[in-house]
Amino acid sequence: MTQTREETAAKRRAYYLAHREEALAKRKAYYEKNREAILAAGREERTNKRKADTSGRTCWKDVLAQARTIVESYEDTGVTLRQLFYRLVAAELVPNTKNAYQTLSKRSAEARRDGTFPDLIDHTRQIHRYLSYRSPEAALADLRSFYRRDRTEGQMQTVYIGVEKNGMVEQLQSWFGDLGLPILALGGYASQAYVKQVYQDACREGREAVLLYAGDFDPSGEDIPRDFAERAGCFDEVHRVAL
């Protein structure tokens, strides 16, 4: 007998709840096993930092020089201001404060106007215009440029890649776009509208749904994927795969 969407969702949610403790135990074991490697990775990035001057105030000349190097390392995908800011915070070059973020925005904008700093990506603003073409031939040429078959056609599972911050989407698409894997940017605790959108997408796929989540290893970072998967009720498996 064919199951209804509600029955399928209930089954998936029951599976998730039944295996929740096991999944948490696996995550904890993974962290304990790889704790030194995780901490070492953080220390390695911090060894390349340029610290504040002797007065204890942020040396923005050094910060912008390191920021320029970071942006240039994203040559294929680009980087957002917020993504750049978090990289600088992780390297202990700037404090994680609103004032530091605003100063980085101001100083990098000045440098971009001077032509001494590479461009950043801005996902919050765009030019709104109806798609149009000069001729049918131009439209067909454009269609050929983005037409692609579903890379997951015939697979038993739909694999979703989840992250907390929208600024990571561009980078992840450069890695996984050719594989046809959908990217979910939760933006912290996801809105109910977004949860419903993901649920409906999983139901349309009609396959087992698997969520691979990469997020912070702090209390909220641990809880966000649990909350999202529980409210969505459409994932057969949930795995944390990276920081």
PEHURA-V449078 format. One record per helix or strand. SS is the DSSP state (H for helix, E for strand). FROM is the first residue (numbers start at 1). TO is the last residue. Records with the same first field share a line. If there is no record, write none. Layout:
# PEHURA-V449078
SS: FROM-TO  FROM-TO
This chain:
# PEHURA-V449078
H: 5-18  20-33  35-46  60-72  81-90  98-114  136-146  166-179  192-205  219-232
E: 80-80  121-121  157-163  182-185  208-214  237-242
